[in-house]
Every structure is written in structure tokens, then in C-alpha cells.
Amino acid sequence: MKIHMLRIIFATLAVCGMVTAGACTNKTESGAEAAVASPAPGANQGPDASGAEALVAKAADAQSAQATVPQPKIVVPPKPKPGAPHGPGFDMPLIELGGFAPPRPMGVLKDAHIFTADHPEVASYIPCYCGCGNMGHKNNADCFVGSRDAQGKVTAWVPHGAACAVCIDIAVESMRMRNSGASVSAIRTQIQNEYRSHFPTTETATPPPPANR
């Protein structure tokens, strides 16, 4: 009888041990799964998603801002009239910069030279205000064109024109107005109204254009 009771007790203890071990195992596995699903505070969780989103948004804003910046307009010189010195090929000397950066972009600088070279019927009647009258200049064309051959083609530029913002701006403004169909007289009046107040004593002694221009 005693032996039978002891067997029952041992069997009961063995079952309880198995149940306890199983519960502990399940608890350990559940804890491990929870640890995987929810990393401990301070653990390395990879790149910060919010930081990456902020960088993407910043790049998009920068691209959008750049797209809204007004781009400089390309000004095409008027086509030379029939019989103009250079024709459509613009066979002209190279523009010498003298080792210095020009005061305006090269495209604008080239426009000014081409216009004054092929449109003396305009530039010769437009005064300049930079003080170049002391150099013997009589008009805006003199700021750029140094000499011409017998056919009227430019053989040399005046270095001053590539270095003076006032000369360049006057030539380009004259070109823009001519593109719009303005007369030489209207161009001259506009330039005078714009520059005389700023340079009251340096206007070149430029003769007015004929009445029909």
C-alpha cells in the first residue's frame, strides 16, 4: 500500500514538472518573439525613415524653387538688311577679353558686337554715356567697332566695348527696341531718357538721325 502511494506521488510530481517546463518554454519563446517584434529601446533600427522623408521633401522643394527662377531671355539680333557688311554668316574677328571676365554674359556681349557691326544705321545715331567721349567716341557704334575694310566688314574691335557694361547695355537695349520695330529716333529718345539723369555730363556728341528714321 505504501509502495503504491509512493508511485502515485512520484508520478504526480513528474507530470507537474513536465507541465512547469512546458510553461517556461512557452513563456521564453513568447518573450523572444516579443523581443523580435519590438526591439529594445536604444537598439539600432536602421535609417531614420522620417529623416529620409525630410531629405526627399527638401530636394523636391529645391527643384521646385529652381524651376520658378526666371531664365534669361535669349535676344536674337535683327537680321541684317540686304547688303549689310557681314551677312548671315557674321564673319567677324574674335572678341578679345584681355584676360578679364566681361561685365555681362558672353552671349549678351556677342549680341552687342554683332548688332553694332551690322547695324551702323542704328548704332551710329545712339549716344553713349560711359565717358568714352574723352576717347573720341561719337556714338555707341564707336564703343565696339574699331575699323572696317572697303566692303564695310569689321576688321578690328575696340577693346573698351567688351569691358564696359554701359556700352553693352545701350547696344542691347537698342537691339531689343529695333527687334520690336522701333524707329532709330524712338530708340535714341529712350536711351537719352534712361541715361541722361544718371550721366548728365558724359553724353557723346552724337548727331541725330535723319527725319525718316
C-alpha positions in Angstrom: 0.0 0.0 0.0 2.8 2.4 0.9 4.7 1.5 -2.2 1.6 2.1 -4.3 1.1 5.6 -2.7 4.7 6.5 -3.3 4.3 5.6 -7.0 1.3 7.8 -7.3 3.1 10.7 -5.6 6.2 10.3 -7.9 4.0 10.1 -11.0 2.2 13.3 -9.9 5.5 15.2 -9.3 6.8 14.1 -12.7 3.6 15.3 -14.5 3.8 18.7 -12.6 7.5 19.0 -13.7 6.7 18.5 -17.3 3.8 21.0 -17.2 6.1 23.6 -15.5 8.8 23.0 -18.0 6.4 23.4 -20.9 5.0 26.6 -19.5 8.5 28.0 -19.0 9.4 27.1 -22.6 6.3 28.8 -24.0 7.0 31.9 -21.9 10.6 32.0 -23.2 9.5 31.6 -26.8 6.8 34.3 -26.4 9.4 36.6 -24.8 11.8 36.0 -27.7 9.1 36.7 -30.3 8.1 39.9 -28.5 11.7 41.0 -28.4 12.0 40.4 -32.2 8.7 42.2 -32.9 9.5 45.1 -30.5 13.3 45.9 -30.3 14.6 47.2 -27.1 14.9 50.9 -26.6 18.2 52.2 -28.0 18.6 49.2 -30.4 19.8 50.0 -33.9 16.6 50.1 -36.1 18.3 51.2 -39.4 18.0 54.6 -41.1 15.6 57.1 -39.7 12.6 57.0 -42.0 11.4 60.4 -41.0 14.9 61.8 -41.8 14.9 60.3 -45.3 11.4 61.7 -46.0 12.7 65.1 -44.9 15.6 64.9 -47.3 13.3 63.9 -50.2 11.0 66.8 -49.4 13.9 69.2 -49.2 15.2 68.1 -52.6 11.8 68.5 -54.1 11.4 72.0 -52.7 14.9 73.0 -54.1 14.0 71.6 -57.5 10.6 73.4 -57.5 12.3 76.7 -56.4 14.8 76.4 -59.2 12.1 75.8 -61.8 10.4 79.1 -60.7 13.6 81.2 -61.2 13.1 83.3 -64.3 15.6 82.3 -67.0 17.4 85.0 -69.0 15.8 85.7 -72.4 17.8 85.0 -75.5 17.9 88.1 -77.6 18.4 87.4 -81.3 19.9 90.3 -83.3 17.8 91.5 -86.1 18.7 90.0 -89.5 21.0 92.3 -91.4 19.3 94.2 -94.2 20.3 93.3 -97.8 23.8 94.5 -98.5 24.8 94.6 -94.8 28.6 94.2 -94.3 28.6 90.7 -92.8 25.5 89.0 -93.9 24.1 85.9 -92.1 27.5 84.3 -91.6 28.7 87.1 -89.2 32.3 86.6 -90.4 33.9 88.9 -87.7 37.1 89.0 -85.7 37.2 87.2 -82.3 36.2 89.3 -79.3 39.3 89.9 -77.1 38.6 90.0 -73.4 42.1 90.9 -72.3 42.2 88.2 -69.6 39.3 89.7 -67.6 35.8 88.5 -67.1 33.3 90.6 -69.1 30.7 92.6 -67.2 27.9 90.8 -69.0 27.5 87.2 -70.1 29.3 86.2 -73.3 26.0 85.8 -75.2 25.0 89.3 -74.4 28.5 90.6 -75.2 28.3 88.9 -78.6 24.9 90.3 -79.3 26.1 93.8 -78.7 29.1 93.4 -81.0 27.1 91.8 -83.8 24.4 94.5 -83.6 26.7 97.5 -83.7 28.7 95.8 -86.5 25.8 95.0 -88.8 23.5 97.9 -87.9 25.5 101.1 -88.1 22.3 102.7 -89.4 21.1 102.4 -85.8 24.1 102.4 -83.5 25.8 105.4 -85.2 22.9 107.6 -84.0 22.7 106.3 -80.4 24.8 108.2 -77.9 26.9 106.6 -75.2 27.2 107.8 -71.6 30.2 106.0 -70.0 32.6 108.9 -70.6 34.1 107.4 -73.7 33.7 110.7 -75.4 37.1 111.5 -73.9 38.4 108.7 -76.1 37.0 110.3 -79.2 33.8 108.2 -79.4 30.9 109.9 -81.2 28.3 107.1 -80.7 27.6 103.7 -79.4 29.0 102.0 -82.5 32.4 103.6 -81.8 32.5 101.6 -78.5 32.7 98.4 -80.4 33.8 98.8 -84.0 37.4 99.8 -84.4 37.9 99.6 -88.2 36.2 98.3 -91.3 37.5 97.2 -94.7 36.4 98.7 -98.1 33.4 96.4 -98.1 32.3 97.6 -94.6 33.3 94.4 -92.8 34.7 94.8 -89.3 38.4 94.2 -89.2 39.1 95.1 -85.5 37.1 95.6 -82.4 37.5 98.4 -79.8 38.6 96.5 -76.5 36.6 99.1 -74.5 33.3 97.7 -75.7 34.0 94.2 -74.2 34.8 95.7 -70.8 32.1 98.4 -70.3 28.6 97.5 -69.0 27.1 100.8 -70.1 28.2 100.4 -73.7 26.9 96.8 -73.8 23.6 97.7 -72.2 22.9 100.5 -74.6 23.7 98.3 -77.6 21.5 95.5 -76.3 18.6 97.9 -75.5 18.9 99.4 -79.0 18.8 95.9 -80.4 15.7 94.9 -78.4 13.8 98.0 -79.5 14.8 97.5 -83.1 13.5 94.0 -82.9 10.2 95.4 -81.8 10.0 97.7 -84.8 11.0 100.9 -83.1 12.5 103.7 -85.2 16.0 105.0 -84.7 14.6 108.2 -83.4 12.5 106.3 -80.8 15.5 104.3 -79.7 17.6 107.4 -79.3 14.9 109.1 -77.3 14.5 106.1 -75.0 18.3 105.8 -74.4 18.6 109.5 -73.6 15.6 109.5 -71.2 17.1 106.4 -69.4 20.7 107.6 -69.1 20.8 111.4 -69.1 19.6 111.6 -65.5 22.4 109.3 -64.3 25.2 110.6 -66.6 24.3 114.3 -67.2 27.7 115.4 -68.4 29.1 112.4 -70.4 26.8 112.1 -73.4 28.7 111.7 -76.6 28.3 114.3 -79.3 26.1 112.1 -81.4 24.3 113.7 -84.4 20.5 113.0 -84.6 19.2 110.5 -87.2 17.6 111.7 -90.4 13.9 112.6 -90.0 12.8 109.5 -91.9 14.4 107.1 -89.4 
